[in-house]
Structures are given as structure tokens and as C-alpha cells.
Amino acid sequence: MDAGHFMATGSHPSVRFDTRNVHKQCSTCNQSGSGEGAYYYEWMLDAYGANVINELKREGRRPIKWSQTRLQRILDLIKEGEREVKEYGYLVDEIKVSDYAGEEWD
């Protein structure tokens, strides 16, 4: 299994760690099948709706500077998410780009 990103991380780097943008995906689909974009889009539409897809597109195009402080915040959010999964069996709170980008975008 791979971490399949709905919005490609090369063209949308700021949503790389947004949990609404990354989901488990088989390696073949993710690597050889270019993420199976059409199927992924339909799944995203059913799972999140058009508003979240549009938000990911918009936020993903914004430039972001990967400072040590910002990366530490992401690491802290991921560790918190790991604790939630271990305790509840699922991620309680999604990690959104706004959680780690803050008010100012670099």
C-alpha cells in the first residue's frame, strides 16, 4: 500500500500533509496507474464533496515555506493522529493545511 495523494504533491506541495488529500492506495494504482485519477476523483466527491476538492485545489497552489517550526508542527499533528488511531481505531480529527500553514503563508 502507498500513500496516494489526490492533488499531486509536486504541483500542490502545501496540501502534502492534509489528511483529506492523502489516502491508502495500492502501489500499482498509485505508481503505474498515475493514481487512477478519474476513480480517485469520484471517490473524493462521494467522500468529501466538491467544496473540499475545491479547497484542496485552491490551498494546494499557494506557496508554502517548509520552515523547521512548520515541519515540527506537522510532525506533532501526525503523532497526535497516531495516538488517536491507536486509541480509537481511526483518525478523530483531520489534519488540514490550515492547521500547519497558520495565518501567514510564506
Secondary structure as UniProt FT lines:
FT   STRAND          2..5
FT   TURN            9..11
FT   HELIX           13..15
FT   TURN            16..17
FT   TURN            19..21
FT   STRAND          22..25
FT   HELIX           28..32
FT   HELIX           34..36
FT   HELIX           37..47
FT   HELIX           50..60
FT   HELIX           68..88
FT   HELIX           97..101
//
